[in-house]
């Protein structure tokens, strides 16, 4: 499994809302600050996206935007229009999206809002900017199939449409993250996937977390000197290679403690620790609680 898929597989959406939203002409709608990640694309028409504290962005048909957990924001077909709270117009906007056949006089958006929990979500989302704006024609074309299929299900619902729309919205989110990772302008964990040498070291850590990796060995996997590797890794990912390895080990340990019958001692060994006490100390430093707190009682 590739690195992005591996990390995404650890994300467990606690809840999410997906579907279409119709923004009428001369309309300005305010959303509150949010804990989840929002990912929407413009199906037809145009609108403005204004995140609190930032300049408005013009969104056109085919554009996609991703909002990590963050401040309040506004969507508007006219920036000068009186702003209304989303809760006051939510039902009408969703109903209009399902009924409209010609949105030329407004702006139709489709996508979803996902609540993602845990350190895997933090690793993925923390490095993202306040707004990820996908507008390159080639990138927009890559998202077109999922978007068109979603619109079909919204406009002409069939049995199972709600689940299909949810899955397509999540697909849109994954595609947006993949496109962002391929951009030459970003930094963070996703940016490391674009660098083949750093990605080689990441693959080694992900595939063999139990191995007692040294900085020299990881640099060798990347085909770099120790000094260059350490510097470039921290510049790109934001933390040192050894710290990243510890974080990844603890993420995998959480997964095994929660979803397997392994004992804490077995998880410690699989995480590269010779003693359970050393593992427990590292686990508490990274996760914030002892491993026994998240392990099922039978795991001891």
N, C-alpha and C positions, 0 to 999 in steps of 0.2 A: 504494500500500500504506500502511495506517495505521501510526502510529509504533510501537505495541506489536508488531504483526505484523512490522514491519521489524526490530526488535531481536531478536525471538524467532527470526526466520529466520537470524540469525547464530549462534544457540546450536547447538552440535553435541554432542548427548549422547554422551559417550564410551562409556557403558554404563548400563544401567538395569535394575531389577527391578520387575516389576509383577504384580499379582494380588490375591488375597485373603489375609487373616490372621484366624484365629479365636482369640479370647481367651476361654478357659474361665472359668466362675464361680470366684470365690475365687482368682484368679490375678493375679500381679504380675510383669511381664517387663521386664528392663532391656536397653536398646540402648546401644551405645557412642557416643562422639562421632563425627560423620560429616562428610565433605567434600561430599557431594551435597545435593540438596534433596529432601525427602520430602513427598508430598502424598497424604493419605488421607481418606476419608469414612467415616462410621459407617453401615453398611447396616442393622443391627438391634442392639438392645440398647443398653447404656450402658457407659462406662468413664471412667477418669481419665487425663489426660495430665499428667505431672510432668516438666518440663525442669529439669535440674540448675541450682540457684540461683534457681528461681522457685516460685511457689505452684501447686499442682495445679489443673488445669482440668477441669470436668465436661463430658464430651462425650456428646451424646444422638443418637438416630437422625436422620440427615440432616445433622448437623454435619460440617464439613470442617476439617482443619487442615493448615497448610503449615509445614514446618520448614526454614529456610535452613541452610546449613552451620553447624554449631555444636556445643554440648555434648551430653553423654549425656542420655538421657531414658528415662522409664518409662511403660508403659501398664499399667493395672491395673483389673480389675473389683472389686477390694477393696484399698484402700490398706494395710490391715493385714496382708495376706497376705505370706508369705515371698517375697522377690524372687529370681527365677532369671534367669540370663543367656540372652539371645535365642538364642545359638548352640546351647544345649542343647535347646531346644524348637521350633526353627524348622521342622523337617520336619513335626512333628505339627501345628503351627498352620496351615501351608499346606495340608496334606492335609485337615484338618478343614474348612477354608474351602471346599474343592472339593466335599466330601461332604455338608455340612450342608444340610438343607432347612428346619429350624426352629431359628433361633438365639436363641429367646426366653430360653434359660437362660444365654446368654453374650453376647459382643459380636463381631460380624462387621464387619471393616473391608476396604475395597477401595481400591486406589490404586497408587502407584509411588514408586520411589526413583531419582532421575536424577543422574548425574554430569555437570555442565555445566562446560566449561572456557573460558578466555579472558577478555578484558577486557569483552566484551559481557555475560557472565554476572556479572562483578563489578559492572558498572554497574546491572544489574537487581536483583541479590540483596543487595548491601551495605546499601542503605537499609532493608531489611526488618527488622522486629522479630524477636526470638527465636522467637516463635510468631505465626502469622497464624491466627486462629480465626474461621471463617465460620459464623455461626449465625443470622443474620437469615432469617426464613421465606422472604422473596422471593428472597434469594440462594441459599438451599438448594434452592428450586424450580428455579432456573436450572441447577443442576448435576444434577438428578434424572435426566434422560434418559441422560446418559453413565454415571452410576452404575448405573442399572438394567440397561443394556445390558452393562456390564462383568460384573455379577453373573450374568447369563444365560450369558455365555461361560465364566465360571469354573465354574459348576455343571453345565453341559451342554456341554463342549468339543466343537467340530467342527473339521474341517480348517481351518487358518488362525486358530484361536482365539487362539493365543499372540500373533500379530502384532496382531490386533484389540484385545486387552486392552492391549498396549503403547500403541497409538495412542489408545485411550480414556483411559488413565492420563495421557498427555501432554495430552489435551484437558482433563482435570480440572485439571491444573496451570495451563494457560492461563486457564481459566475462573476459577480461584482468584485468579490475578494480576489479571485484569480486574476482578473484584469488589473486590479490595483497592484497586486504582487509583481506583475510584469512591467509596471511603469518604472521608468528610470528616475523618477522624481522623489520616490519615497524612501524612508528608512524604517527600521524595526524588523521584527521577526519575518514578516512577509517579504521584505526586501532581500533577506538572506537566501530565500528560495531562488531569486533571480541570479545570484552569484554562484556559478557552478562549483567553485572551490569551497566556499563556505557551506553550500548545500551538501557536498560530499561529507564534510565533518558532521553536519547535522544528521544525515542519514545513518552514519556510524553510531552516533549517540542514541538515536531513536531505535535502531534495530538491535543494539546490544547494550542496553543500559546497565546490565550486570557486570560488564567488563570494567576493570580498574583503569580507566583512561587517564593518561597523563597529558599535560599540555603539549609535550613533544609528539606524542602519538597522534593526537587530534590534528596537530599542524601537519604531520606526515600524511594523514588522510586527505587533507586539503591541498597538499603539494606546496606548502609554504614553510618559511622559517618560523620558529616559535614566536619571535618578536613581531613579525609582520602579521601572522595569523591572529595573535592575541589582540593586536591593535585594531585590525580590520574587523574582527568579530565584534569587539565591543563598540566600535564606531557604528556598525550596521545594526546589530541586534539590541544594543543598549546595555548589556551586561557581559561579564567575562565568560569565557567558554565553560569553565568549571562550575560557575554559578548557574549557568543555563542547564548543564548536565544534572545538577542537583534538583533544579526545578522540574525537569522532565521526569527524573526518577520518581519524584514525589507525586507527580500527576498520575503516572502509571501505577504507583503504589495505591493511591486513592481508588483508582478504578478496580484494582484486584481486591482490595479490602472490602469494597462495596458490592462487587458483583461476582466474586468467586468464593470457594470454600477454603482458600489458602489461609494458613495461620500467619500471624504477624512475623514469626521467625522465617517462614517460607517467603513471604513478601520481602523481608529484609534481604535475604540471600539473592532473590531475583533482582533486587535493586542495587546490588554490588556491595553490600555491607556484610562484613564478617560477623558482627555482633548485633544482637537485637537492640541493645542499649544505644549504640552509635546511630543506628537507623532511627530509633525513636527520637533522639535528640535532633537529627537533621529534619525529620518529619515535622516536629513541633515548630522548628525555626521557620520552615517554609509554609506549612499549612496553618499553623496557629493553634493546633491542638494535638494531643497524643494520638497515635494510630489506633489505640483501643477505643477511642471515642467514636470513630466512624466504622469500625469493624463490627460485624455481627457478633452477638454474645458467644456463639459457638466457636469463634475463631481464636478466642483466648488471648 
